[in-house]
Amino acid sequence: MERLLKIVDYLIVAPGFNDNVARCYSLPNITCELFCSDVIAISRHLINEEVVGKGLHERMRRKRSEMIIVQIQEYPLLDKIVSYFNVQTWYKLTPLNVTLAGYIHKIISFWLIKRPEVILTYLMQSKNFIQNLFCHLNLSTSVTDILVRLCTMPNIERVDPATYQTMRAELIQYAINALDHYQSDDFITQQIMELFSTIIK
């Protein structure tokens, strides 16, 4: 786990001017692909997924639908990955790296598809996650895509409908506020309008 936490730095710490090509491009890309791997060696650390079985080889042969999954409510790797969008001060936002934001977006989207209940519940419980995203609407479409996906999740049995609707309403309200705040910024206004358009559909 400690090694994986260290590797996350390739995703959330922007490379410096004097860093080599591998640090700037290869390592962040490989790290992203690593955390987008739906294998038990990754999921057991990323979302604390454990498979209960009689032996390793038997577990590897069994279909995922037949596995018994145990969830532990602590996610240090996810905490560190989504911390990329954390806002340290509301008055002076630090510009984020668009490429790294794209990698974070890819990881979040991947696991929202693969383990929607776990990831959605985690994000709903993450303090200020949505609010932080709205502070970085300038990051290409990475942030908008995450917001759209959160607002258009299909019916999920083990996610409390009331909690999800509350989060969705909060997200829409932030979008309305952002539309007013960024009215002079055509790019961000376009991002917000596309968000509304997707939600309405």
N, C-alpha and C positions, 0 to 999 in steps of 0.2 A: 504493500500500500504506500509506504513512504517513497518508493521509487516512482510510482505512478503519479503521486502528488507532485513530485519534482518535475516530471515530464510535462505536466499541465502548464508549467511556466512557458513552454514553447508556444502555447496558445494565448496566454494572457499577458505576457511581457513582450512588448514590441522590441524587435532587434535594434541594436545600436548602429550608429553610422559606420563603425569600424568592424562590425561582425562579418564573418565570412558568409559565402553564398549558402552553405548548408544551413546555418542558423537562420538566415533570412527567409529561405524558401523551402528547402527539403524537409527540415525537422518539423516545422509547424504543420506541413501537409501530411507527413507520415503520422504525426501525433493525432491529427484529425481522423485519419483513416483507421487508426488503432481504436479510437473511442467510438467509431461507427461500425464496430465488429460485433455482430450478434452471436457471440460465443460465450460460454459460461465463464471462461477465464477473465473476460472483461466485465460481463454483467454482474458477476459476484462481487466485484469491487466497485463498479460504477453505481449500481442500484441495489447493492447488497442482496443479490439473488443467490440463493443456495438451492441445490438439488439434493433431495433426500433419496438415497438409494442404497443398494447393497454393495456396490463397488463402482470404481471409476469406469471400467469398460462397459458395464451394464448401463450406467447413466448416459454415456456417450451414444449408445445404440438406441436408446428410447427416444420416441418423438417428444418434442417440447410439450405438446398438449397432454401427454401422459405423465409429465413430471409433476412432482409436488413442490411447490414454490413457497419459500419462507421469506417474508419481507421484514427487514429491520429498519426502524425509522431514523436512521442516521446516514447521511450521504456526504461525506467529506469531499469526495471527488467532484460531485455535482456542485457542491457549495463553492468550490474553488473555480470551477469552470464558469458558472453564471456570475461569479464575482467580477468578471470582466466588465460587466455593465454597471457595476456599483458606482454611485455618485458620491464623491468625497465632500464636495462643497457645491451648494446650489448656485453660488454666485460666480464661480469660475470653473466651468467644466473643462476637463482635460480632453482634447480631441483623441478619439480612439482610432486604431489602425483598421481600415476598411477590410483588408484581407483577413486579419485575425477575427474580426467580427463575423465574416462570412464562414469561417471554420466553426465558430461557436454556434452560429445559426444552423449549420449542417448537422452538428451533433445533437442539438436540442430537437430539431425536426425529425431526425432519424429515430430517436428514442420515443418521441411522441407517437410515431407510427408503430414502433415495435412493442412498446410497453406504455400505451396511452394512459392507463389508470394510474400507474406509479408516477410517471413524469408529470402528468397534469396535477395530481394531488400535491406533489412536491412543489411545483411552481405556484400553486394557489396558496401554499403555506409559507412561501418565501417572502420575507418582509421586503416591501418596496420594489419587488422585481418589476412589476408592470410600470410603476412610476419611473423607475430608472430607465426602462426602455424608451419611454417617451422623451427622455432627455437626450436621446441619441438618434433621433429620426433622420439625421443627416447622413447616416451610415448606409449609403446605397439603398438596397431594398432588404437587407438582412433583418433589420429590426421590424420593419413592416410585415415581412413574411411570418415572423414569429407571432406577432400580434394577430394576424389574420388566422393563422393555424389555431391559436388559442380560442378565437371567437367562433370557429367553425368546426369544433370537435363533434363527432357523431355521438349518439347516445352511448354513455359508458355506464355499465351496470353498477360498478363499485365506487363510483364518484357521486357524492351527495349532490342532487340536482339543485337544491337551494344554494349551496355554496358556489357551485359553478355559475349559476345565474347572477349571483352577487358579484363574482369576479368579472363576468362579462359586462354587467352594468357599469362597474367601476372602470373597465377598459374603455367603454364607449364614452363615459363622462370625461375621461382624460383626453380622448380624441377630440371631443367638442372643445375643451379648454385649449388644447394645442392648436386647433384650427384658428381660434381667436388670437392666440399668442404669436403664431407664426404667419399671420395673414400677409405679411410683406415678403415672405420667402416662398417663391413659386415651387421649388422642388419639394419642400416639406409639405406644402399645401396639397400638392399632387399625391404624395404618399398617403396623406390622411384621407383624401377623397377616395382613393383606391381602396383603402381600408373600409370605409363606409359602404362603398359599392359592393365589395365582397360580402360584407355582413348582411346587406339587404338581400342579396341573391340567395 
